[in-house]
Each structure stands twice: as C-alpha cells, then as structure tokens.
Amino acid sequence: MAKKKELLTTVDFAIQGIQKKKGKQIVKLDLRKTSNSVTNYFVICQGNSKPQMNKNLHR
C-alpha cells in the first residue's frame, strides 16, 4: 500500500510543479484500471507560450 501512496505523491508533486510554472487546464488521467496501459497516470496541461511549455516538459 505504501507504493500507491508514493505514486499519488509523485503525480501530485508533478502537478504542483506545473501549477508553479503557470500551466493551465491540468488534467490527471487515472489509467490504473485500463488494461495494457504502460503507465498508471498521465498528466496533460496547456500553456500560453512555447518557452512556458518547455519549462513544464523538462521539469
């Protein structure tokens, strides 16, 4: 069970980083119940400029 808690913390930490870099319309997709998924969560966001999105991508 500690692993689930750790994973949620990691996803939430990533979302907090996106929010700090002014990412907009942040969506967290929970793919844990999807068969053949290569990840448990997928985060999507929008930015206002290419440099802003590059900051979010590489953090």
C-alpha positions as CSV (number, residue, x, y, z in Angstrom):
1,M,0.0,0.0,0.0
2,A,2.9,2.4,0.5
3,K,3.7,2.2,-3.2
4,K,0.2,3.5,-4.1
5,K,0.6,6.4,-1.7
6,E,4.1,7.1,-3.1
7,L,2.8,7.1,-6.6
8,L,0.0,9.6,-5.8
9,T,2.5,11.8,-4.1
10,T,4.7,11.8,-7.2
11,V,1.8,12.6,-9.5
12,D,0.6,15.4,-7.2
13,F,4.2,16.7,-7.0
14,A,4.3,16.9,-10.8
15,I,1.0,18.8,-10.9
16,Q,2.2,21.2,-8.3
17,G,5.3,21.9,-10.4
18,I,3.1,22.6,-13.5
19,Q,1.0,25.0,-11.4
20,K,4.1,26.9,-10.3
21,K,5.2,27.3,-13.9
22,K,1.7,28.7,-14.8
23,G,0.4,25.6,-16.6
24,K,-3.3,25.8,-17.3
25,Q,-6.2,23.3,-17.6
26,I,-4.3,20.5,-15.9
27,V,-5.9,17.1,-16.2
28,K,-4.7,13.9,-14.4
29,L,-5.9,10.7,-16.1
30,D,-6.0,7.6,-13.9
31,L,-5.2,4.7,-16.1
32,R,-4.7,2.1,-13.4
33,K,-7.9,0.2,-14.4
34,T,-7.0,0.3,-18.2
35,S,-5.7,-3.0,-19.5
36,N,-2.3,-2.9,-21.2
37,S,-1.5,0.6,-20.0
38,V,2.2,1.4,-19.9
39,T,1.6,3.9,-17.0
40,N,-0.7,4.4,-14.1
41,Y,-1.3,8.2,-14.6
42,F,-1.0,10.6,-17.5
43,V,-0.9,14.4,-16.9
44,I,-2.0,16.8,-19.6
45,C,-1.8,20.6,-19.4
46,Q,-1.9,23.8,-21.5
47,G,0.5,26.7,-21.6
48,N,0.5,30.2,-23.1
49,S,3.8,30.0,-24.9
50,K,6.3,27.5,-26.3
51,P,9.0,28.5,-23.7
52,Q,6.5,28.1,-20.9
53,M,5.6,24.6,-22.1
54,N,9.3,23.6,-22.5
55,K,9.7,24.6,-18.8
56,N,6.8,22.3,-17.8
57,L,8.0,19.5,-20.1
58,H,11.6,19.4,-18.7
59,R,10.8,19.7,-15.0
